[in-house]
Structure formats: C-alpha cells, structure tokens
C-alpha cells in the first residue's frame, strides 16, 4: 500500500506499470495499491489498520515521527532516502 506524497504523481503511474508487469508474469492482480488522493489522514488510517504490521516510510520529520509513534515496526528515512527492506533471499 502506497500513500505517496501528494506532489509525487508519477508514483501512481509506476504502481500501475508494476501491477501490469506482475499480472502478465503471475496472473496476480493489484499486488501494489496506492491512495489516489493521499493525505496525512489516509496515512494515519493505513498505520492504524490491524493488517498493517510493518511501515516503510520516507519523508519529513512529521511523517517519520508519526510512523515511529504507531507502536508498529517502522523502517524510516528522511526525504529522498528511501527505506529498503531486504529479506533473507537477498543474502
């Protein structure tokens, strides 16, 4: 689930492109989702959802602080420094 910065309109195009490629290869639809009109309230709603167990956040101090205060695992980075999650298959 992506709740991109409102100014990052290109991310919506990237998510659609990734979904199309993933569907062609696997038949799985809409594996990545994006909020069309993201707000700080939509961010808070995503963070509060019981199915969300890990947050990967990049942004200014406000959103990073909010993510760190959710009580959930959060991998955070400042603006322009995307957080990266590498599982054991990347070893």
N, C-alpha and C positions, 0 to 999 in steps of 0.2 A: 504494500500500500504506500503510495507516494502522496505526500501533502507538500508539494513543491512551493517555493516562494512565488507569490503572485506574479512577479516580473519574469519568471522562468517559463515562459510559454512554450519554448522549444522542448521542454521535458515531456509535455503531453504528446508531441509528435514522436519522440523517442520511445515512449511507452507503447504507443500503438504499433510502431515498427517492430519492436521486440516481440510483442504479442503475436503479430502476424508471422514472424520467423519461427517462433516457438510452436505455433499451431501447425505450420507446414511440416515441421520435423516430428512433432509428437502427437498432434491431434488435441492437445490440451488448450482450452480457450481461456483467455483473460487471466493468465497466471500473475500478471502485474496489473495493478489498478492505480488510478490516480484521481484525486479530487479535482473536478473541473474548475471550481471556484474556491481555492484554498484560503483559509483564514486561520487566525490563531485559535478560534473556537473549534474549527474542524480538527486542528492539531490536538487540542485537549480531548476531544471526543475519541479520536483514534487511540490516544495514550490511555484513556480510561477503559477502553474495551477489554473485556476479560480474555479474549482470544489473543490479544497482543501481548507477547512475552518479552520481546526484545525491540528496542528502539535504536535506529541508526540515524543520527541527526547531524546535520551541518548547518551552521548559521551563526547569527549574532549571539551575544551573551544572554539575551532574553529567552530565546528558544532553547538554548543549551541548558540554561539554569532550570527552565520548566521541565525539560526531559529528565534532568538529574533528580528532580524532586518528585517524580512519579512513583518511586518505590520499585520500579522495574529496572531490569538490566538496560543500560544505555551506553552506546558507543557514540561519543560526541566529538565534533571537531569544529573549529572556527570557520568563518566564511572562506570559501574557495579551497578548503581542505577536506575533501570527502572522507568520511569514515569508511573503513574497509573491513570486512569480515572474511576471514579465510578459515575454512574448516580443515579437518584432517586430510582431506583429499588433496589439499594444496601443498602438503609437506614434501 
